[in-house]
Amino acid sequence: MTENGESGRAKLPPSTAASSGHRRPAGAAAAAAEPGALARIRAVLLGHPSDRVHPLDGILRSARERSELAHAAGCDAASAEAHTALTFAGDAIVALGAEGELTDADVRAAAAELASILGVTPASAAFMLYGRVLAAPQLFELPPLVAIGIQLRPLVDLRIFHEISLWRRSADGEAECLLNLGPGELGREVRREVRAVLRGSSALRVAGRSTIRSAPVWRFRQRAGAVVGRLAAADRAPASAFLHEAATAIGPILEREFLLERSRTREESLVVAAERRLTRLAFDLHDGPMQDVLALAAEVKQLQRDLDPFILESRRELARGRFDDALARLAELDRDLRETAQSLETTSTVSRPLGEVLHREAEAFTRRTGIDARVDVRGDVGALTASQRIVIFRAVQEALSNVREHSAATAAEVVVRTRRSTTEVSITDDGQGFEVARGLARAAQRGRLGVVGISERVRLLGGTFDIDSRPGGPTTLRFSLPRWGPFSAAGERRR
């Protein structure tokens, strides 16, 4: 970053016409969507093209395909290119925002370049660009709070608002702040405006002197929330249009958050019930089989002492060795039972860092089986919910158990990778592999439902699950879980 906050990436300068607000002549429509418009937008956002692969390259390919389809449908080349340039700019801003690579200068530069490409005023280009940002399909792949933050941020980046915040009506009817993009704490004026909007009025706007503007967020014809901003520019007329567009687009995202929160409550109750049964099993192991093993070891030692005087001297060392082997096997059985009981306890899984838990599980697996198991945790897994951590741990346990019993593998690798919107997990072994459909069918017939159990646990938390294998190997079990957390009043976020 430079001293003035500009991105360190190379930038193309905005066109003179766009910067000055000059509208192109009416006859310039064909030239406005000149070949290379998509490349111009990409260059503004990323710098000049290079050999480095970037996530925007996939969006750029999709935009070019849309341009070709529009042209095939009868649109002239200039109109098709102009439309896809706008679409690409909005989608690219969302993608960069999701990756944390977007700056306020990026958004303003993209709007200025669009004004040049489309032959419209900068204000028109900014409004059109913002409309595409609000409609970008990638938003529905992100956690709701992240998606809403990306939707609201351009209002500050384009210098329409100095600060912007999102509020909702909580269960007790009070106003609850979900997100705040601005330099400081929210003042009383903003809170009064929120309460007024939720009641169906806005005294501040009627007064006309306030710099506060607001728009209600609707859910089933009820005022479920409000978007409130403090104006940054003297020209107040366009601000209300931007704000109402934002409030309309945020409604479905808030509805998705409500459904996710309700679904999460049900999912957690199911996971808690399952974990309760596993915890009971851990106690049963401790109070039953583990105590029996200790008692059996004591009896074997006593038997050794009782029989030792009656064993021939020539056979005594052999007999002692056999007893020592039996005692060693009992000690190993006791250790395995203790590790199993500990792994079944939910508190040990939730209270310790996930990476530590997985590394300990892999080390115990290698010690028991001789199979080299390695764990690679990438990114911040601290934001995962307790239910998600439990599901990841149980899935890794079951997958490693299958590696031991069926794969004849010499090595296995567990990779956990957290992204902005998902957590991806893969367990790969170098064993003999199998035909997936036939192997799963045979397992179900024998009543071995471990893999099915993993799949159901993952799907309960809104994730996806897949197995990739073939005879001769390797085999990879992979699944992903959406990263999200419920909104809270304490979670007022700032850039």
N, C-alpha and C positions, 0 to 999 in steps of 0.2 A: 504494500500500500504506500502511496506517496503521501506527502505532508498534508495535502488538501483532501485526502480521503479517496482519491481516484484509484481505480484498480491498477495494479502493476502490469496488466496485460496490455499488449500493443493495441491501439485503437485507430480506427479510421476517423478522420475529422468529419463531423456532420456537414451536410451540404450548406452552402451559403444561403440558398433559397429557404431551406427549412429553418435555419437559425434566425433569419430575419422575419419569418412569418409571411413571406411573399408567396402568393398563390400562383401556380403555373397557369399559362394561358390555356384556354379551353381546348385548343387543338393539340395539346401535348399529351393526351391520354395514352396514345400508343407508346410514346417515348418514356412515359412515367414508369411503366412496367418493363423496363428494358431487360434483356437477358442478363442474368447474373444478379437479380434482385435478392434471391435467397442467399447467395454468397456475400452480398453486401451486408445483410443483416447478421449473418454468421461472423463476418469480420468485425463488425461493431461490437458484438458480444464477446468474442473470443480472441480477436486479433487475426492476423493474416493466416490463411490455411497452412498447415504443416503436416508432417507425416505422423504426428501423434494422434492416436485414436481418442476421441472424446465422446461422452454420452450424447452430445448434441448431433453427432454424425448420423445416428439412427433416426432422430427427428427430422433431420435435413433430408434424408432419403425418403421418408414418408411424405414430406412436403412436396418433393419433386414428383413422386408418384401421383399425388393428388392433382398436381398441375397438369400432368399428362392425361389423367382421367377427365378432368374438367375440359381440357382442349378436345378430347375425343368425344365428349358429350355435346360439343357445339360451341363452347365458349371460345372467343378469340384469344390468341396467345397472350396478349397484353393483360386482359382481364383475369385470365387464369393465373398468370404469374403474380399479379398484384394481390389477388385473394390469398394465394398460398404464402406469399411473403408475410402478410398480416398474420395468418395462422401460425406460421413457423415462429415469428417473433414472440407471440403470446405463449406458445408451447415451450419455447426455449427459456423464456423468463421463469416459467414454473419449474422447469427441470433444473435450472441453475439455482433457483431458490431452494429447492428440495435438497440439493447437494451442499448448500451453504456457500456457494461461490458467486452470489449475486451482490452487486453494489448498487447504490442509488444512481451513480453515474451511468451504469449499464442501462437502466430503465430509461433514463432521459435520452441517452444516445440512440437507443432503439426507436423511441418515439420520433426523434428528429429525423432519423434516416427513413422511417416510414413516411413521414410527411413529404420528403423528397421523392420517394419511389411512387407514392400514390398521387402526388400533385395536389395535396390538401394542406390546410393550415396546421401548424403544430398542435393547436388545441383539438382539432378534429382527429388528428392522428393519435393523440394521447387517449382520447375517449374510445376510439376504435380498438386500440391496443389493449386498453384495460378491459373492454368487453370480452376480448379473446382470452385474456388471462383468467377471467372469472369462469369461462366456459371450458377451459382446458381439461381434457379427459383424465390426465394424470392426477388431478386433484383427488379423485375418488380412490386412488391407490395409496394415498397418504393417510396417516392418523389425522382425525378431524381437526385438532388444534393446530397441527402443522399446516394443513391445507388452508385453514382460515387465515393464519398468519401470512401465507403467501398471497392470498387474495387481497388482504388489506394493506400489505406493505407498499404496493405501488402508489397508494394515495399519499403516502409520506414521501416516497422517492420522487414522485412527479411534482412535489412541492405544492400540492393542493391543500393538504392539511399539515399542520405542525405536529399534531399527535392524533392518534385514532385508537379507539377502544371498543371492545365488544362486550355486551352485557346480556345476561339472561335472567328470567324470573326463576328463582330457586323454588324448592318444594314448599318452603314456608311463606312464599309470596314476596320475599325481599329481593332487591336487585343484587346480582352477583357478577363481579367482573371476571371474565374468562381470559381476556387478552388485552394488553396495553402496549401499543407501539408508540413510544414517545420518550422525551428526555427526562421526565421526572414523575413525581407522584400525581395522582389524579386529585383535582381540587373539588371543593364543595359544589362549585358551579356545574361541573360535569355530572356529579351525583344527583343534583337537583334535576338536571335535564333528563337523566335516565328515568327517574321516578315519574316525571311528567309524561315522558313518552309511553311508559308502561301503563299510565292511567288514560292515555289517549289525547294528551295535549302537549304543547310546548310553549310555555310562557316566554322563554328566552328568545325564541325565534320571533314571536309576535313583537317583542320589545324592539327588535331590529338593531339594537346596538351591540349585542353580544357577538363574539366570534365563534360561538358554539353552534354546530349544526348536527342534526340527528335524523335517523330514519328507523322505523320499527322493523323488526324481524318477525314474520308471521309464521304461525304453526296452527293449522286447522282453524283459520280465521280468527285466531286469538293472538294478541301481542305477546309473543314468547320471549322477546329480547329487543335489543336496540344497538345500533352502531352510532357512536358519538365521536365527533371530531372537532378539533380546534383549528380554525382556518389559518392558513399560512400566507395566502395572497389577498390582495385588496379586492380583486374581482371575485365576488361571492356567488355569482349566478351559476357557474358551471359546477361548483362544489356539491350542490344538492343533487344534481343529476348523477354524479359519480357515486355519491353516498347511497342513493336509492338503488342503483345498479348493484352495489356491493351487498346491501341488505337483502335484495331479492335472491342473489346467488348464494348467500350464506345460509338461507333457510333450509335447503336440502342437506347441507353439511351438518347443521345442528340436529336435524332429524336423524341423520345417520348416527351421530354421537349418542342420541337418546336410545336408539335401537341397540347400539353396541353396548351401552352401559347396562341396559336391561338384560341383554343376552349374557353379558359378562357375569352378572349376578347369578343367573341360572347355571352357567358353566362352572363358576367357582363352587356352588353348592354341590354339584356332581363331583368335582375334583376333591373337595373336602371329604365327601362321603367315602370316596375310593381310598383316600389317604388315611382315613380313620381305620378302615379295614386293614390296611398295610401296617399301621402302627400297632394295632391289636395283634397282628401276626408276629411282629417283632417282639412284643412282650411274651407271646406264647412260646416263641423260640427260646427266649431267655429263661423263662420259668420251666420249660419242659425239656426239649432235646439238649440244650446246652448243659443243664444240670445233670442230665443222664450221662452225657459224655464225661463230665468231671468225675461222677461216681464210678463209671466204668474204668476210667484211668486209675483211680485209687484201688479198685478191686484187682486190676491187672498187676499193679505194683505189689499188692499184698500176695497175690498168687505166685509171683516171681520169688518173693522172699520165702514163702512156704515150700515151694518145690525145689529151691536151689540145693538144699542138703541131700536130696534124694537123687540128684542127677549125677551120672557118672562123670568123673573128672575129665575124661576125654571128650565129653559132649557138653560140658558146662559152658564153655565160651560160646559155642554155637547157640545153645538155648538162651543165654543172656542176650546175644545179638538179636535173636528173634523177638524176645520180649521188648528190647529197645526199639526195634522197628515198629512193633505194634503200638508202643507208647508214643513214638514220633508221629505215627499216622493219627492217633487220637488227638495229639496236640494240634496237628494241622487241621483236623476236622473241627476242633474247638475254635481255632482262629478263623476258619472260613465261616462258621456259624455266627461268630461275633461280628465279622465284617458284613455278613448278610443282614443281621438284625439291625446294625447301625445304619446300613444303606436304606432300610425300610422306614426309618424314622424321619418323618417330614421335617421336624425341627432342625435336624442336622443338614438337610438339603437347603432349607430356606435361610438359615441363620448365617451360613458361611458363603463366601463368594463362589459363584458358579464355576469359575475356572478352577479354583482349588478343589471343589467337590469332584469335578470331572477328572482332574489329574490324579486324585487319590483313587478314584474308581479304576482308572486305566492302570495305575501301578499295581493295585491289588489283582486285577485281571492278568497282568503279565506274570506276576508272582505265582498265581495259581496254575496258569496254562502254559507258560513259556512263549506265548505269542506276543510279539513286540507291539504294544498298543501305544500310540502317541496322540496327544491332544493339542490342538492349535486353536486358541480363542482370540479372535480379532475384533477390535472395537469395544465399545462400552456396553457390557451386559448388565450393568448396575440398574438400568432403567426398566428391566424386565419385571413383570409382575410375579408374585409368588407362584401363581398357577402356571405361568409360562416356564419358570425355572424348574418346577417339579416335573412338568411334561418333558422338557428337554432331558433332564436327568434320567427319568424312567425310560425314555426312548433309547438313550445311549446304553443303559443297562441291558435292555432287551436285545438291542442290536448286537452288543458284544457277546451276550449269551448265545445268540444264533451263530455268531462267528466261531465260538468254541465248539458247539455241538455239530455243526453241519458243513463248515467251509473247508476244513483242512488247511487253513491259512497259516502263514508264518508271520504276517504283519497286518495291523489294522490302524487306520487313522481316523480320528474324530476332529472335524473342523466346525467351529461355531463362528459365524460372521454376522455382525450386526450392521445394518444399513439404516438410513434415515426412516424408512417405512417398514422394513421387515427384518426378522432375524432368521438366518438360513443355517441349517444344520445338515451335515453329511457324515456318514460313517461308511468308510470304504475298506474292503479287505482284499488281499491278493489270493484268495482261495479258489476252489474249483468252479464256483459259479453254478447257475441252474437256470432252467426255463421258468420264468417268473410265473406265468399263468398256471402251469402244471404244478409247480412247486407249492404255490399258495393253496391250490385246490386240494392237494394231498395233505397239507398241514391242517386244513379245515376239517377234512374227513377224519383225521386222527385226533381231532379236538385240540390241536395246538394252535391257539389263537393269539400268540404273542404279537406277531406283526399286525394282525387285525386290531389288537388293543392299542398299539402305537398309533395306527391310522385314526382310530376313533378319538383318542385323546387329542391328537393334533387338530382334527376337524371340529371338535368341541370348542376349541379356542380360535376358530375361524381360519385355520391354516390349510396348507396343501401338503400332500404326501405322495411319494413316488419311490419305486424300486427299479433300479437299472442293473440287469445281470444277463449273463449268457453262459452256456457251458464252457468251461475253461477259465472263466473269470475275466476281469474282477467283478465284484458286486458292490454297488453303492446304494445305500438307503439314504434318501434325502427328504427333508421337509422344511417348510418355512412357516413362521408365525408372524402375523401383523404386529407391528410395534405401536402400541397406543396405551393411553392411560386416561382415566376419567378426569373431567374438568374439576377444578376446585377453586374456591374463593381465594385461597392462599396462593394460588398459582398465577398471579398476575405476571405476564411475561413482557419483557422489554427487549428490544434489539440491542 
